[in-house]
């Protein structure tokens, strides 16, 4: 229901989709929702090996657009709602912590507080 399970921090210039396999390594037989940035053949193969239902819309310039379940995709708003809740923590959205360890610790703490609501 839109609650975090795992965080992986990267530097600012690295796209988040590069961490998708690491984030999803433990996921099996589940619906995997993502935005168009995650539309890649490599990720699809990775998820299909794990028996996942892939709910990622194709990019607008896809040569062979694929089908996806639009009803399940509507649930992706829970992910966006989580990030909205996370940004209520001033220390997270303004990135006061200068080290990854400090920021990661507070990010996990914030996620825990959101879980307990």
C-alpha positions as CSV (number, residue, x, y, z in Angstrom):
1,X,0.0,0.0,0.0
2,X,2.7,2.5,-1.0
3,X,5.1,1.8,1.8
4,X,8.9,1.6,1.3
5,X,10.7,-1.8,1.6
6,X,14.2,-0.9,0.5
7,X,16.2,2.2,-0.5
8,X,19.4,2.4,-2.6
9,X,21.1,5.8,-2.7
10,X,23.2,6.8,-5.7
11,X,25.0,10.0,-6.7
12,X,22.9,12.7,-8.3
13,X,24.1,12.1,-11.9
14,X,23.1,8.4,-11.9
15,X,19.6,7.5,-13.1
16,X,17.5,5.6,-10.7
17,X,16.7,2.8,-13.2
18,X,20.3,1.6,-12.9
19,X,19.4,0.2,-9.5
20,X,16.2,-1.5,-10.5
21,X,17.7,-5.0,-10.5
22,X,19.2,-4.6,-7.1
23,X,16.0,-3.3,-5.7
24,X,13.9,-6.1,-7.2
25,X,16.3,-9.0,-6.6
26,X,14.2,-10.5,-3.9
27,X,10.8,-10.0,-5.6
28,X,9.1,-13.0,-7.2
29,X,5.6,-13.6,-8.6
30,X,4.4,-10.0,-8.0
31,X,3.1,-7.1,-10.0
32,X,6.0,-4.8,-10.7
33,X,4.9,-1.2,-11.5
34,X,7.1,1.5,-12.9
35,X,7.1,4.5,-15.1
36,X,8.3,4.7,-18.7
37,X,11.9,5.2,-17.6
38,X,12.0,1.5,-16.6
39,X,10.9,0.3,-20.0
40,X,14.0,-1.8,-21.0
41,X,14.4,-5.3,-22.5
42,X,17.0,-6.1,-19.9
43,X,14.7,-5.4,-17.0
44,X,11.8,-7.2,-18.6
45,X,13.9,-10.4,-19.0
46,X,15.1,-10.1,-15.4
47,X,11.5,-9.8,-14.1
48,X,10.1,-12.5,-16.4
49,X,12.6,-15.0,-15.0
50,X,11.2,-14.3,-11.6
51,X,7.6,-14.8,-12.7
52,X,6.6,-11.2,-12.3
53,X,3.7,-9.4,-14.0
54,X,5.3,-6.3,-15.6
55,X,3.1,-3.2,-15.5
56,X,5.3,-0.6,-17.2
57,X,4.0,1.5,-20.1
58,X,6.0,1.6,-23.3
59,X,8.1,4.6,-24.2
60,X,6.5,6.9,-26.7
61,X,9.2,6.1,-29.2
62,X,9.1,2.3,-28.8
63,X,9.3,0.5,-32.1
64,X,7.3,-2.5,-30.8
65,X,5.1,-1.1,-28.0
66,X,3.9,-3.8,-25.6
67,X,0.6,-4.1,-23.7
68,X,0.3,-3.4,-20.0
69,X,-2.6,-3.6,-17.5
70,X,-3.9,0.0,-17.2
71,X,-6.1,-0.8,-14.2
72,X,-3.2,-2.1,-12.2
73,X,-1.0,0.8,-13.4
74,X,-3.4,3.2,-11.7
75,X,-2.1,1.9,-8.3
76,X,1.3,3.6,-9.1
77,X,-0.1,6.7,-7.5
78,X,0.7,5.1,-4.1
79,X,4.4,5.3,-5.0
80,X,4.1,9.0,-5.7
81,X,2.1,9.5,-2.5
82,X,4.9,7.9,-0.6
83,X,7.4,10.3,-2.0
84,X,5.1,13.2,-1.1
85,X,4.9,11.9,2.5
86,X,8.6,11.6,2.6
87,X,9.1,15.2,1.5
88,X,7.2,16.3,4.6
89,X,10.4,15.6,6.5
90,X,12.4,18.8,6.0
91,X,15.7,17.0,6.6
92,X,15.0,14.7,3.6
93,X,13.8,17.2,1.0
94,X,16.5,19.8,1.7
95,X,19.3,17.2,2.1
96,X,20.8,18.7,5.3
97,X,23.0,15.6,5.8
98,X,26.2,15.7,3.9
99,X,27.2,12.1,4.2
100,X,25.5,9.1,2.6
101,X,25.4,7.3,6.0
102,X,23.6,10.1,7.8
103,X,21.2,10.7,5.0
104,X,20.5,7.0,4.5
105,X,19.9,6.6,8.2
106,X,17.4,9.4,8.4
107,X,15.7,8.2,5.1
108,X,15.2,4.7,6.7
109,X,14.0,6.4,9.9
110,X,11.5,8.5,7.9
111,X,10.3,5.4,6.1
112,X,9.8,3.6,9.4
113,X,7.7,6.5,10.7
114,X,5.6,6.4,7.5
115,X,5.1,2.6,8.0
116,X,3.8,3.2,11.5
117,X,1.2,5.8,10.6
